[in-house]
């Protein structure tokens, strides 16, 4: 079974305070960015990653706006659910940008990265935003799946949705790209986490933060 929750920001206690008791062996917990447990090789970091990697369920996250992106790329790239991912520990993975996975029979499109919602975008594109080749890879994958997926997991929201939730939030290039994805892709559910709210925009567009959603 697939479950989805929002940003963790490296707070182990916050993650454990969420409604995770219902997760069983073989389940998958997807996190919509700002995982935040990978920074500086500290003893606390190593301990947290080891504890998370020993959970009975898989933990799969997309990158957010606040990650150590260079360090995440140091982990080995492995095959995972008919796609590629970075393996941090035994059951702990960072999902690659633009990849489509097959999890419990569902096609899952993952595209991490983003910017803080209330800051002006830098003149040069930071590593927190997907590069052009990553976006092309995402488009190619969606086309290969005939523009239809069961589940979309991103940190950012489509631009129109982001402005619907908060008209003061800054719209960046990734938001605009995701607007195009939304208009040209058929999907079952789309979860995003950048705005730190638990709010259903519609039946299939869900802003998630602390709640844990079960994907039927």
Z-matrix of the N, CA and C atoms (Angstrom, degrees):
N
C 1 1.458
C 2 1.535 1 109.45
N 3 1.320 2 115.97 1 144.93
C 4 1.459 3 122.21 2 -179.23
C 5 1.527 4 109.36 3 -102.65
N 6 1.342 5 115.45 4 134.56
C 7 1.460 6 122.66 5 174.48
C 8 1.526 7 108.16 6 -126.27
N 9 1.332 8 116.48 7 152.26
C 10 1.471 9 121.40 8 -178.46
C 11 1.515 10 109.52 9 -132.79
N 12 1.343 11 115.99 10 137.25
C 13 1.461 12 121.45 11 172.44
C 14 1.526 13 109.03 12 -140.44
N 15 1.357 14 115.47 13 176.85
C 16 1.456 15 119.99 14 -172.39
C 17 1.516 16 114.63 15 -101.62
N 18 1.327 17 115.09 16 -160.49
C 19 1.457 18 122.73 17 -172.48
C 20 1.532 19 112.46 18 -55.95
N 21 1.343 20 115.16 19 142.25
C 22 1.463 21 121.61 20 -179.61
C 23 1.526 22 111.50 21 -110.63
N 24 1.343 23 116.19 22 -35.00
C 25 1.470 24 122.68 23 -179.31
C 26 1.529 25 112.63 24 55.64
N 27 1.310 26 116.29 25 37.06
C 28 1.455 27 120.11 26 174.17
C 29 1.510 28 115.43 27 71.06
N 30 1.318 29 117.65 28 16.94
C 31 1.468 30 121.80 29 -177.98
C 32 1.528 31 108.87 30 -100.24
N 33 1.317 32 115.85 31 98.62
C 34 1.466 33 120.64 32 -176.59
C 35 1.522 34 111.44 33 -62.07
N 36 1.329 35 117.33 34 -42.83
C 37 1.464 36 120.45 35 -178.90
C 38 1.524 37 111.19 36 -63.55
N 39 1.346 38 116.20 37 -37.64
C 40 1.462 39 119.84 38 178.36
C 41 1.521 40 110.93 39 -61.56
N 42 1.315 41 116.63 40 -42.11
C 43 1.462 42 120.14 41 179.18
C 44 1.522 43 110.65 42 -64.81
N 45 1.331 44 116.84 43 -42.35
C 46 1.453 45 120.07 44 -177.60
C 47 1.526 46 112.10 45 -72.02
N 48 1.334 47 116.85 46 -20.57
C 49 1.463 48 120.51 47 177.54
C 50 1.527 49 112.35 48 -75.89
N 51 1.311 50 117.11 49 -13.32
C 52 1.458 51 120.49 50 -179.00
C 53 1.529 52 110.20 51 -78.65
N 54 1.308 53 115.83 52 166.54
C 55 1.458 54 121.85 53 -174.29
C 56 1.527 55 110.30 54 -77.63
N 57 1.341 56 115.49 55 74.63
C 58 1.458 57 120.58 56 -176.72
C 59 1.526 58 112.92 57 -105.86
N 60 1.344 59 116.72 58 -1.43
C 61 1.458 60 119.85 59 -176.96
C 62 1.526 61 111.71 60 -63.05
N 63 1.328 62 116.14 61 -25.29
C 64 1.464 63 119.54 62 -177.75
C 65 1.527 64 112.53 63 -78.23
N 66 1.326 65 117.62 64 -10.74
C 67 1.458 66 119.41 65 178.90
C 68 1.520 67 110.37 66 -74.79
N 69 1.336 68 115.21 67 137.51
C 70 1.451 69 121.16 68 -176.86
C 71 1.525 70 110.41 69 -118.14
N 72 1.306 71 115.33 70 174.02
C 73 1.452 72 120.58 71 176.17
C 74 1.523 73 109.63 72 -58.61
N 75 1.316 74 116.06 73 131.32
C 76 1.451 75 121.22 74 -179.23
C 77 1.511 76 114.12 75 93.39
N 78 1.344 77 117.66 76 -10.88
C 79 1.461 78 120.49 77 175.99
C 80 1.522 79 110.31 78 -74.30
N 81 1.341 80 115.86 79 165.98
C 82 1.459 81 121.84 80 179.22
C 83 1.510 82 109.24 81 -128.35
N 84 1.331 83 116.59 82 128.99
C 85 1.459 84 122.48 83 175.20
C 86 1.517 85 108.30 84 -106.00
N 87 1.334 86 116.92 85 116.04
C 88 1.459 87 122.60 86 178.53
C 89 1.522 88 108.95 87 -99.44
N 90 1.320 89 116.36 88 133.40
C 91 1.470 90 122.62 89 -177.38
C 92 1.521 91 108.71 90 -117.00
N 93 1.351 92 115.87 91 130.31
C 94 1.465 93 121.22 92 -171.32
C 95 1.536 94 112.80 93 -87.90
N 96 1.324 95 116.93 94 47.31
C 97 1.465 96 120.52 95 172.12
C 98 1.508 97 115.06 96 99.06
N 99 1.359 98 115.10 97 172.97
C 100 1.467 99 122.93 98 -175.86
C 101 1.524 100 110.83 99 47.33
N 102 1.322 101 114.44 100 51.24
C 103 1.469 102 122.08 101 174.42
C 104 1.522 103 109.30 102 -61.79
N 105 1.323 104 116.99 103 -52.74
C 106 1.454 105 122.62 104 166.30
C 107 1.513 106 118.13 105 72.51
N 108 1.328 107 118.20 106 15.29
C 109 1.464 108 119.79 107 179.63
C 110 1.529 109 112.51 108 -95.72
N 111 1.329 110 117.45 109 -1.46
C 112 1.466 111 120.59 110 -176.71
C 113 1.519 112 108.75 111 -116.61
N 114 1.358 113 116.41 112 107.65
C 115 1.459 114 119.88 113 -178.94
C 116 1.517 115 112.95 114 -137.91
N 117 1.327 116 118.24 115 -62.95
C 118 1.471 117 118.92 116 -162.03
C 119 1.530 118 115.38 117 -139.43
N 120 1.307 119 118.32 118 18.09
C 121 1.469 120 121.92 119 178.92
C 122 1.524 121 112.99 120 63.51
N 123 1.303 122 119.59 121 20.92
C 124 1.468 123 120.95 122 -179.77
C 125 1.525 124 110.40 123 -67.06
N 126 1.339 125 116.33 124 160.16
C 127 1.460 126 120.62 125 178.91
C 128 1.531 127 110.96 126 -61.23
N 129 1.339 128 116.26 127 -39.01
C 130 1.461 129 119.95 128 179.19
C 131 1.524 130 110.37 129 -64.06
N 132 1.336 131 115.95 130 -41.92
C 133 1.463 132 119.99 131 178.78
C 134 1.521 133 110.65 132 -61.65
N 135 1.311 134 117.05 133 -47.03
C 136 1.464 135 120.91 134 -179.38
C 137 1.522 136 111.09 135 -60.76
N 138 1.335 137 115.80 136 -40.59
C 139 1.457 138 120.74 137 179.82
C 140 1.530 139 111.02 138 -64.84
N 141 1.339 140 116.52 139 -44.41
C 142 1.471 141 120.35 140 -179.98
C 143 1.523 142 111.77 141 -63.71
N 144 1.335 143 116.30 142 -43.60
C 145 1.464 144 119.69 143 -179.84
C 146 1.526 145 111.34 144 -63.49
N 147 1.331 146 115.68 145 -37.98
C 148 1.462 147 119.26 146 179.34
C 149 1.526 148 110.80 147 -66.80
N 150 1.341 149 116.41 148 -41.30
C 151 1.472 150 120.03 149 178.59
C 152 1.526 151 110.97 150 -64.50
N 153 1.321 152 116.18 151 -42.01
C 154 1.465 153 119.29 152 179.56
C 155 1.522 154 111.12 153 -66.53
N 156 1.326 155 116.37 154 -38.30
C 157 1.457 156 120.50 155 -179.69
C 158 1.508 157 113.96 156 -67.76
N 159 1.326 158 116.95 157 -17.37
C 160 1.462 159 121.40 158 -179.57
C 161 1.523 160 113.04 159 -95.26
N 162 1.334 161 117.93 160 2.37
C 163 1.457 162 119.97 161 178.91
C 164 1.534 163 109.61 162 -62.06
N 165 1.328 164 116.28 163 153.89
C 166 1.462 165 120.40 164 -177.97
C 167 1.517 166 112.30 165 -72.82
N 168 1.341 167 116.60 166 -13.45
C 169 1.463 168 122.04 167 179.24
C 170 1.529 169 108.92 168 -115.15
N 171 1.323 170 116.39 169 159.27
C 172 1.468 171 120.83 170 176.05
C 173 1.532 172 109.45 171 -77.14
N 174 1.324 173 116.31 172 141.25
C 175 1.463 174 122.56 173 172.52
C 176 1.524 175 107.40 174 -112.36
N 177 1.329 176 116.04 175 119.85
C 178 1.459 177 122.84 176 -175.95
C 179 1.522 178 107.77 177 -126.36
N 180 1.321 179 117.37 178 124.21
C 181 1.462 180 119.01 179 -177.57
C 182 1.520 181 111.67 180 -130.72
N 183 1.330 182 114.95 181 148.66
C 184 1.461 183 120.54 182 168.13
C 185 1.525 184 107.67 183 -95.56
N 186 1.310 185 116.27 184 156.72
C 187 1.460 186 120.65 185 179.01
C 188 1.526 187 110.52 186 -71.30
N 189 1.320 188 115.58 187 150.55
C 190 1.450 189 120.82 188 174.84
C 191 1.518 190 110.86 189 -108.11
N 192 1.319 191 115.74 190 -145.48
C 193 1.462 192 121.11 191 177.16
C 194 1.527 193 111.43 192 -92.66
N 195 1.330 194 116.31 193 -20.53
C 196 1.466 195 121.67 194 -175.71
C 197 1.525 196 109.93 195 -120.30
N 198 1.297 197 116.50 196 90.45
C 199 1.460 198 123.13 197 177.53
C 200 1.529 199 108.33 198 -145.86
N 201 1.308 200 116.53 199 161.57
C 202 1.459 201 120.30 200 168.13
C 203 1.529 202 106.50 201 -90.98
N 204 1.325 203 115.69 202 89.07
C 205 1.461 204 121.11 203 -170.89
C 206 1.527 205 112.37 204 -64.86
N 207 1.329 206 117.59 205 -36.81
C 208 1.461 207 120.26 206 179.53
C 209 1.520 208 110.52 207 -64.51
N 210 1.310 209 116.92 208 -42.17
C 211 1.465 210 119.93 209 -179.89
C 212 1.513 211 111.72 210 -66.80
N 213 1.319 212 117.34 211 -37.70
C 214 1.461 213 119.02 212 179.15
C 215 1.518 214 111.23 213 -60.83
N 216 1.341 215 116.65 214 -33.84
C 217 1.468 216 120.32 215 -179.49
C 218 1.532 217 112.28 216 -74.69
N 219 1.322 218 117.05 217 -9.96
C 220 1.460 219 120.28 218 178.76
C 221 1.533 220 112.37 219 -79.43
N 222 1.322 221 116.29 220 -17.21
C 223 1.464 222 119.47 221 179.87
C 224 1.528 223 109.93 222 -76.12
N 225 1.320 224 117.75 223 152.67
C 226 1.475 225 120.02 224 -177.10
C 227 1.522 226 112.38 225 -66.01
N 228 1.325 227 115.28 226 139.68
C 229 1.448 228 121.13 227 175.36
C 230 1.518 229 108.42 228 -86.71
N 231 1.328 230 116.32 229 127.73
C 232 1.461 231 120.68 230 -174.84
C 233 1.528 232 110.21 231 -130.20
N 234 1.320 233 115.60 232 163.57
C 235 1.456 234 121.02 233 172.10
C 236 1.523 235 108.93 234 -76.54
N 237 1.329 236 116.01 235 135.70
C 238 1.460 237 120.15 236 -178.67
C 239 1.523 238 109.49 237 -152.57
N 240 1.304 239 117.26 238 120.83
C 241 1.469 240 122.48 239 175.31
C 242 1.537 241 112.00 240 47.98
N 243 1.335 242 115.09 241 48.49
C 244 1.463 243 123.12 242 178.03
C 245 1.533 244 112.37 243 63.81
N 246 1.313 245 116.77 244 24.49
C 247 1.454 246 122.49 245 174.18
C 248 1.520 247 109.36 246 -142.57
N 249 1.320 248 116.26 247 -164.11
C 250 1.457 249 122.19 248 178.63
C 251 1.526 250 109.45 249 -119.88
N 252 1.337 251 116.05 250 146.70
C 253 1.461 252 121.13 251 178.39
C 254 1.520 253 109.17 252 -153.28
N 255 1.326 254 116.43 253 163.85
C 256 1.456 255 121.85 254 174.16
C 257 1.526 256 108.37 255 -94.95
N 258 1.321 257 116.64 256 127.28
C 259 1.463 258 120.54 257 -177.74
C 260 1.523 259 110.09 258 -97.35
N 261 1.340 260 116.04 259 115.58
C 262 1.460 261 122.02 260 -179.08
C 263 1.517 262 111.40 261 -88.27
N 264 1.301 263 116.10 262 -34.23
C 265 1.465 264 122.44 263 178.00
C 266 1.518 265 107.13 264 -159.04
N 267 1.310 266 116.42 265 -171.61
C 268 1.470 267 120.90 266 -170.32
C 269 1.529 268 112.72 267 -51.44
N 270 1.325 269 119.07 268 -56.82
C 271 1.467 270 122.89 269 -177.58
C 272 1.519 271 112.43 270 -112.83
N 273 1.319 272 117.48 271 25.69
C 274 1.466 273 122.37 272 -172.00
C 275 1.526 274 110.10 273 -125.94
N 276 1.354 275 116.13 274 121.11
C 277 1.457 276 120.88 275 -172.80
C 278 1.528 277 112.05 276 -137.09
N 279 1.340 278 115.23 277 146.34
C 280 1.462 279 123.01 278 168.57
C 281 1.525 280 107.39 279 -101.30
N 282 1.328 281 117.07 280 121.47
C 283 1.458 282 121.73 281 -177.56
C 284 1.524 283 110.29 282 -77.76
N 285 1.318 284 116.04 283 138.63
C 286 1.466 285 120.51 284 -177.81
C 287 1.521 286 110.91 285 -76.09
N 288 1.315 287 114.85 286 148.15
C 289 1.461 288 121.51 287 -178.79
C 290 1.535 289 111.05 288 -66.74
N 291 1.326 290 114.65 289 127.21
C 292 1.459 291 120.16 290 175.81
C 293 1.509 292 115.14 291 85.43
N 294 1.335 293 117.43 292 2.50
C 295 1.455 294 120.65 293 -177.94
C 296 1.535 295 110.32 294 -81.39
N 297 1.318 296 115.91 295 152.85
C 298 1.457 297 121.65 296 172.10
C 299 1.529 298 107.79 297 -120.61
N 300 1.330 299 115.51 298 122.90
C 301 1.457 300 122.76 299 -176.79
C 302 1.533 301 109.66 300 -107.48
N 303 1.307 302 115.94 301 158.38
C 304 1.455 303 121.67 302 171.73
C 305 1.519 304 107.44 303 -112.90
N 306 1.326 305 115.85 304 106.50
C 307 1.464 306 121.91 305 -174.84
C 308 1.520 307 108.61 306 -123.16
N 309 1.310 308 116.17 307 120.79
C 310 1.470 309 121.50 308 -178.49
C 311 1.534 310 111.22 309 50.83
N 312 1.324 311 115.24 310 39.97
C 313 1.452 312 120.45 311 177.42
C 314 1.515 313 114.93 312 79.21
N 315 1.329 314 117.67 313 3.33
C 316 1.464 315 121.83 314 -179.51
C 317 1.525 316 110.02 315 -108.70
N 318 1.321 317 116.90 316 141.21
C 319 1.460 318 121.82 317 174.03
C 320 1.520 319 108.28 318 -84.98
N 321 1.332 320 115.84 319 125.95
C 322 1.462 321 122.23 320 -173.84
C 323 1.532 322 109.32 321 -122.87
N 324 1.308 323 116.37 322 112.09
C 325 1.462 324 122.54 323 177.04
C 326 1.527 325 108.62 324 -90.37
N 327 1.335 326 116.67 325 126.69
C 328 1.464 327 122.25 326 -176.87
C 329 1.523 328 109.83 327 -121.68
N 330 1.326 329 116.09 328 130.22
C 331 1.469 330 119.94 329 176.55
C 332 1.528 331 108.70 330 -145.26
N 333 1.328 332 115.09 331 97.90
C 334 1.456 333 120.27 332 -179.57
C 335 1.519 334 112.62 333 -84.54
N 336 1.327 335 114.77 334 179.16
C 337 1.450 336 121.87 335 179.73
C 338 1.508 337 112.02 336 101.56
N 339 1.339 338 114.96 337 159.87
C 340 1.454 339 120.07 338 179.09
C 341 1.513 340 111.51 339 164.62
N 342 1.305 341 115.51 340 -172.92
C 343 1.453 342 122.79 341 177.29
C 344 1.522 343 109.14 342 -131.08
N 345 1.338 344 118.33 343 155.71
C 346 1.463 345 119.76 344 173.70
C 347 1.521 346 110.08 345 -55.86
N 348 1.329 347 118.87 346 138.94
C 349 1.465 348 121.44 347 -170.62
C 350 1.518 349 115.75 348 -71.48
N 351 1.331 350 118.34 349 -12.78
C 352 1.459 351 118.83 350 -175.09
C 353 1.527 352 112.60 351 -125.14
N 354 1.331 353 116.89 352 25.92
C 355 1.456 354 121.67 353 178.05
C 356 1.522 355 108.83 354 -122.15
N 357 1.331 356 116.41 355 146.55
C 358 1.459 357 120.19 356 177.07
C 359 1.519 358 109.49 357 -66.77
N 360 1.325 359 115.30 358 143.16
C 361 1.464 360 120.18 359 179.29
C 362 1.520 361 110.47 360 -69.13
N 363 1.355 362 117.67 361 133.82
C 364 1.470 363 120.63 362 176.61
C 365 1.528 364 110.77 363 -61.81
N 366 1.332 365 115.66 364 157.87
C 367 1.469 366 119.77 365 -179.87
C 368 1.522 367 111.31 366 -66.23
N 369 1.319 368 116.95 367 -38.43
C 370 1.452 369 120.50 368 177.18
C 371 1.525 370 108.72 369 -98.38
N 372 1.313 371 115.95 370 140.19
C 373 1.451 372 119.92 371 -177.52
C 374 1.527 373 110.42 372 -66.92
N 375 1.330 374 118.05 373 121.63
C 376 1.468 375 120.90 374 -178.72
C 377 1.518 376 111.13 375 -79.48
N 378 1.354 377 118.15 376 165.60
C 379 1.467 378 120.41 377 -179.98
C 380 1.520 379 112.83 378 -65.98
N 381 1.325 380 116.82 379 -11.96
C 382 1.461 381 118.90 380 178.26
C 383 1.524 382 112.07 381 -73.77
N 384 1.327 383 117.59 382 -16.01
C 385 1.463 384 121.10 383 176.02
C 386 1.525 385 109.70 384 -100.58
N 387 1.329 386 117.82 385 141.75
C 388 1.469 387 120.04 386 177.24
C 389 1.525 388 111.32 387 -60.39
N 390 1.325 389 115.39 388 141.95
C 391 1.459 390 121.19 389 176.26
C 392 1.529 391 109.49 390 -78.10
N 393 1.332 392 115.51 391 167.69
C 394 1.465 393 120.53 392 -177.64
C 395 1.527 394 111.86 393 -57.84
N 396 1.337 395 117.14 394 -39.95
C 397 1.462 396 119.15 395 -178.82
C 398 1.522 397 111.47 396 -68.37
N 399 1.336 398 117.26 397 -30.69
C 400 1.464 399 120.37 398 177.44
C 401 1.528 400 110.84 399 -71.01
N 402 1.326 401 116.14 400 -38.00
C 403 1.462 402 119.42 401 177.32
C 404 1.529 403 110.82 402 -67.94
N 405 1.325 404 116.55 403 -39.29
C 406 1.474 405 119.86 404 177.06
C 407 1.522 406 110.20 405 -62.96
N 408 1.328 407 115.87 406 -41.07
C 409 1.463 408 120.54 407 178.11
C 410 1.530 409 110.21 408 -60.91
N 411 1.333 410 115.89 409 -41.20
C 412 1.462 411 120.89 410 178.40
C 413 1.529 412 111.00 411 -61.70
N 414 1.326 413 116.46 412 -46.86
C 415 1.465 414 120.80 413 -179.89
C 416 1.527 415 110.60 414 -62.62
N 417 1.326 416 116.40 415 -44.16
C 418 1.469 417 119.91 416 179.76
C 419 1.529 418 111.04 417 -60.52
N 420 1.321 419 116.31 418 -40.94
C 421 1.465 420 119.54 419 -179.79
C 422 1.528 421 111.43 420 -65.88
N 423 1.324 422 115.98 421 -42.31
C 424 1.467 423 119.39 422 178.32
C 425 1.530 424 110.52 423 -62.04
N 426 1.329 425 115.36 424 -40.70
C 427 1.471 426 118.95 425 177.89
C 428 1.523 427 111.29 426 -63.06
N 429 1.326 428 117.11 427 -40.46
C 430 1.465 429 120.87 428 179.34
C 431 1.520 430 111.64 429 -62.40
N 432 1.338 431 115.82 430 -27.89
C 433 1.465 432 120.57 431 179.01
C 434 1.531 433 111.09 432 -95.39
N 435 1.335 434 114.96 433 20.22
C 436 1.468 435 121.71 434 176.31
C 437 1.531 436 111.45 435 57.81
N 438 1.350 437 115.15 436 34.62
C 439 1.462 438 123.05 437 176.13
C 440 1.534 439 112.46 438 56.78
N 441 1.315 440 114.41 439 37.95
C 442 1.463 441 119.25 440 179.71
C 443 1.528 442 109.88 441 -144.23
N 444 1.334 443 116.71 442 124.48
C 445 1.463 444 122.52 443 176.58
C 446 1.527 445 108.39 444 -137.10
N 447 1.317 446 114.89 445 159.62
C 448 1.465 447 119.46 446 179.98
C 449 1.528 448 112.40 447 -83.10
N 450 1.327 449 116.17 448 -35.46
C 451 1.463 450 120.26 449 -171.85
C 452 1.519 451 110.02 450 -143.90
N 453 1.334 452 116.71 451 136.53
C 454 1.462 453 122.65 452 175.07
C 455 1.527 454 108.34 453 -119.08
N 456 1.332 455 115.83 454 130.31
C 457 1.465 456 122.32 455 178.68
C 458 1.528 457 108.02 456 -123.30
N 459 1.326 458 116.69 457 115.08
C 460 1.461 459 121.82 458 177.82
C 461 1.523 460 109.18 459 -136.32
N 462 1.327 461 114.98 460 164.34
C 463 1.457 462 119.22 461 170.73
C 464 1.520 463 109.29 462 -85.19
N 465 1.312 464 115.88 463 -49.61
C 466 1.456 465 121.56 464 179.77
C 467 1.531 466 111.25 465 -81.20
N 468 1.319 467 114.62 466 162.57
C 469 1.468 468 122.10 467 175.35
C 470 1.521 469 109.06 468 -106.48
N 471 1.325 470 117.90 469 159.83
C 472 1.462 471 119.69 470 169.45
C 473 1.531 472 109.96 471 -56.85
N 474 1.326 473 116.87 472 148.72
C 475 1.465 474 121.66 473 -174.04
C 476 1.527 475 112.38 474 -55.32
N 477 1.328 476 117.02 475 -46.59
C 478 1.459 477 120.12 476 -177.30
C 479 1.518 478 111.65 477 -64.92
N 480 1.330 479 116.63 478 -35.10
C 481 1.465 480 121.22 479 179.07
C 482 1.524 481 110.27 480 -72.20
N 483 1.327 482 116.19 481 -40.98
C 484 1.459 483 120.78 482 179.53
C 485 1.531 484 110.65 483 -60.01
N 486 1.326 485 116.27 484 -44.50
C 487 1.468 486 120.72 485 179.60
C 488 1.536 487 111.23 486 -70.48
N 489 1.312 488 116.95 487 -29.07
C 490 1.456 489 120.22 488 176.76
C 491 1.529 490 110.47 489 -65.39
N 492 1.333 491 116.08 490 -38.95
C 493 1.461 492 120.65 491 -179.11
C 494 1.518 493 111.23 492 -76.33
N 495 1.334 494 116.29 493 -43.08
C 496 1.469 495 120.41 494 -178.14
C 497 1.521 496 108.95 495 -147.47
N 498 1.309 497 116.64 496 105.57
C 499 1.467 498 120.74 497 -176.44
C 500 1.524 499 112.48 498 -66.51
N 501 1.340 500 117.64 499 -15.23
C 502 1.465 501 121.02 500 -179.82
C 503 1.529 502 112.95 501 -91.17
N 504 1.312 503 117.09 502 -7.14
C 505 1.459 504 120.24 503 -179.08
C 506 1.523 505 110.51 504 -70.86
N 507 1.324 506 115.92 505 143.16
C 508 1.459 507 121.67 506 179.34
C 509 1.526 508 110.59 507 -76.09
N 510 1.318 509 116.83 508 132.08
C 511 1.461 510 122.10 509 176.67
C 512 1.525 511 109.04 510 -96.36
N 513 1.319 512 116.90 511 129.73
C 514 1.465 513 121.05 512 179.93
C 515 1.533 514 110.28 513 -115.87
N 516 1.331 515 115.44 514 179.48
C 517 1.466 516 120.18 515 -175.85
C 518 1.529 517 112.65 516 -61.12
N 519 1.325 518 116.80 517 -33.87
C 520 1.459 519 119.48 518 179.86
C 521 1.524 520 110.91 519 -68.06
N 522 1.326 521 117.29 520 -39.10
C 523 1.474 522 120.00 521 175.70
C 524 1.522 523 110.84 522 -57.69
N 525 1.325 524 115.95 523 -43.02
C 526 1.465 525 120.40 524 -179.58
C 527 1.530 526 110.46 525 -65.91
N 528 1.324 527 116.47 526 -41.17
C 529 1.463 528 120.64 527 176.73
C 530 1.534 529 110.44 528 -60.20
N 531 1.329 530 116.60 529 -42.86
C 532 1.458 531 120.57 530 -178.30
C 533 1.525 532 111.75 531 -68.41
N 534 1.330 533 117.04 532 -28.08
C 535 1.463 534 119.85 533 172.53
C 536 1.524 535 110.34 534 -59.61
N 537 1.330 536 115.80 535 -42.46
C 538 1.465 537 120.78 536 178.46
C 539 1.526 538 110.91 537 -64.58
N 540 1.340 539 116.00 538 -41.93
C 541 1.464 540 119.92 539 177.03
C 542 1.529 541 110.12 540 -59.63
N 543 1.320 542 116.44 541 -44.23
C 544 1.465 543 120.78 542 -178.30
C 545 1.527 544 111.81 543 -61.64
N 546 1.328 545 116.27 544 -39.35
C 547 1.463 546 120.53 545 -176.48
C 548 1.529 547 112.86 546 -77.45
N 549 1.330 548 116.47 547 -21.62
C 550 1.461 549 119.19 548 -172.82
C 551 1.525 550 114.19 549 -117.56
N 552 1.329 551 117.17 550 10.06
C 553 1.460 552 121.17 551 -177.85
C 554 1.520 553 109.97 552 -131.24
N 555 1.306 554 116.19 553 134.59
C 556 1.461 555 120.62 554 172.58
C 557 1.521 556 108.30 555 -89.52
N 558 1.315 557 117.33 556 130.46
C 559 1.461 558 121.00 557 -177.09
C 560 1.528 559 109.47 558 -144.27
N 561 1.342 560 114.26 559 157.29
C 562 1.449 561 119.36 560 178.20
C 563 1.515 562 112.85 561 -84.10
N 564 1.344 563 116.29 562 -57.47
C 565 1.459 564 122.73 563 178.51
C 566 1.527 565 109.21 564 -134.99
N 567 1.324 566 115.79 565 146.89
C 568 1.470 567 121.78 566 176.16
C 569 1.526 568 107.08 567 -131.92
N 570 1.338 569 115.69 568 120.55
C 571 1.457 570 122.20 569 177.39
C 572 1.526 571 109.54 570 -112.48
N 573 1.333 572 117.31 571 135.69
C 574 1.465 573 122.83 572 175.55
C 575 1.530 574 108.80 573 -140.29
N 576 1.342 575 117.38 574 156.62
C 577 1.461 576 118.38 575 -170.25
C 578 1.505 577 117.58 576 -130.63
N 579 1.323 578 119.85 577 -2.09
C 580 1.462 579 121.63 578 -168.35
C 581 1.528 580 114.09 579 -62.95
N 582 1.325 581 118.13 580 -26.07
C 583 1.462 582 120.48 581 -172.51
C 584 1.526 583 113.69 582 -90.62
N 585 1.339 584 116.61 583 1.54
C 586 1.472 585 120.83 584 173.98
C 587 1.521 586 112.70 585 54.40
N 588 1.317 587 115.27 586 47.51
C 589 1.459 588 121.31 587 175.21
C 590 1.525 589 109.07 588 -135.95
N 591 1.323 590 115.47 589 151.38
C 592 1.453 591 120.85 590 169.65
C 593 1.518 592 106.70 591 -103.85
N 594 1.332 593 115.16 592 101.48
C 595 1.456 594 119.58 593 -172.75
C 596 1.522 595 110.41 594 -155.71
N 597 1.313 596 115.99 595 128.49
C 598 1.460 597 120.93 596 175.22
C 599 1.520 598 108.90 597 -90.40
N 600 1.315 599 116.65 598 114.52
C 601 1.460 600 121.41 599 177.28
C 602 1.526 601 109.39 600 -72.67
N 603 1.315 602 115.80 601 -36.28
C 604 1.465 603 123.26 602 175.41
C 605 1.525 604 106.65 603 -153.71
N 606 1.313 605 116.69 604 -173.95
C 607 1.462 606 119.34 605 179.62
C 608 1.524 607 112.48 606 -64.06
N 609 1.329 608 116.37 607 -26.62
C 610 1.465 609 118.39 608 -175.45
C 611 1.529 610 114.21 609 -120.89
N 612 1.335 611 118.69 610 4.16
C 613 1.468 612 122.66 611 175.80
C 614 1.523 613 108.10 612 -120.79
N 615 1.342 614 116.52 613 111.90
C 616 1.458 615 119.82 614 -169.05
C 617 1.520 616 110.98 615 -129.86
N 618 1.320 617 115.54 616 121.88
C 619 1.463 618 122.75 617 171.64
C 620 1.529 619 106.92 618 -85.91
N 621 1.321 620 116.98 619 123.73
C 622 1.462 621 120.75 620 -173.71
C 623 1.524 622 110.17 621 -124.08
N 624 1.326 623 115.68 622 142.96
C 625 1.462 624 120.77 623 176.61
C 626 1.534 625 109.36 624 -133.45
N 627 1.325 626 118.24 625 -79.97
C 628 1.462 627 120.99 626 -175.11
C 629 1.533 628 113.17 627 -100.74
N 630 1.312 629 117.45 628 -18.09
C 631 1.446 630 119.72 629 179.16
C 632 1.533 631 111.02 630 -71.39
N 633 1.329 632 115.18 631 158.50
C 634 1.466 633 121.58 632 175.53
C 635 1.522 634 107.35 633 -117.15
N 636 1.333 635 116.06 634 118.85
C 637 1.462 636 121.68 635 -176.68
C 638 1.526 637 110.19 636 -103.01
N 639 1.293 638 115.17 637 134.66
C 640 1.462 639 121.15 638 173.65
C 641 1.522 640 108.49 639 -92.25
N 642 1.314 641 116.93 640 128.68
C 643 1.465 642 121.48 641 -179.82
C 644 1.509 643 108.90 642 -95.94
N 645 1.306 644 115.99 643 112.61
C 646 1.476 645 121.36 644 -178.61
C 647 1.541 646 110.01 645 -77.10
